[in-house]
């Protein structure tokens, strides 16, 4: 695992509350759930006898319809695939896993109602693999008061850095921007730019965060722009970035807007190094000539490149969720499930949330689950800590490749 040194200020996390949401797109066009032609899946194991213990009921909630629905739902699908994979192999200490999925349609009131229903009616002992991109705040106090742990999924809201009841299993907000900026450094670029969504004010504030991180990594942050989805074209923005000498651009606007922006830049024969977020990756980008050579910066483990830690994930998704797009949103859901499984490994005949807390705190410091998550430590009554890491891919001639290796490159 490669490392560089950086200590980003945690207080800057509030600047990127909306970056992850801006980086997603509601369009599923062209997605086939592909692995980018990289990792080979492990052969399916024969089914074990069905577990007969009382079920371990877990819940997941997210924006599974509407804006970014196809991206967010990949996280829930991966949690379900992990549960089916686990149950077909005897469950966890004799217990089957049951997953309750609730769609909040990006509505805070619906999100809170969904979580209350899962706790009070379905009796979940943990939330696992949520994909809320900020809506967690609508039910944070409720879930904290009920003492139900929240394990993994998309961890881009600020509370994942401050609330001891939230247990991240992928990069948190600041760490993810670190990994995006580090992609430019890995690519050998010097002058960084970023485009973000104009519709959400917090997106533009994220430019300040990226600028500070770029300086710490020895790069020049030359241009940051908020671009609107309603703009007829982005020619002037492209020309401004070219005039500023920008040789690499982080694309933290929506997927559709980013594609239009990149196309308009290409029309001006301006082709900087592109850095695109892995949470919103869809296979259609492989066929977009303007994205040839683009870096995909992932906040969770790679689903391509042949890393052995991804083999079970790939086989499970192929078996149980073959139509789900494979991206960092899906791998984050799988990592959340595996983390829950490790925490529940010694659970007794009558499972409780208290057992899950005990199991989480018993995990080793700087645990990576064999490469599935960044080095992460869970300590009782303290917020989780983790090292900024990125998993990187490069689109090359219609395939998703891993020229820098399939494992994480960490900054810390």
Buried (B, 14 or more C-beta within 10 A) or exposed (E): EEBBEBEBEBEBBBBBBBBBBBBBBBBBEBBBBBBBEBBEBBEEEEEEEEBEBBBBBBBBBBBBBEBBBBBBBBBBBBBBBBBBBBBBBBBBBBBBBBBBBBBBBBBBEBBBBBBBBBBEEEEBBBBBBBBBBBBBBBBBEEBBEBEBBBBBBBBBBBBBBEBBBBBBBBBBBBBBBBBBBBBBBBBEBBBBBBBBBBBBEBBBBBBBBBBBBBEBBEBBBBBBBBBEEEBEEBBEBBBBBBEBEBBBBBBBBBBBBBBBBBBBBBEEEBEBBBBBBBBBBBBBBBEBEBBBEBBBBBBBBBBBBBBEBBBBBBBBBBBBBEEBBBBBBBBBBBBBBBBBBBBBEEBEEEBEBEBBBBBBBEBEEEBBBEBBBBBBBBEEEEBBBBBBBBBBBBBBEBBBBBEBBBBBBBBB
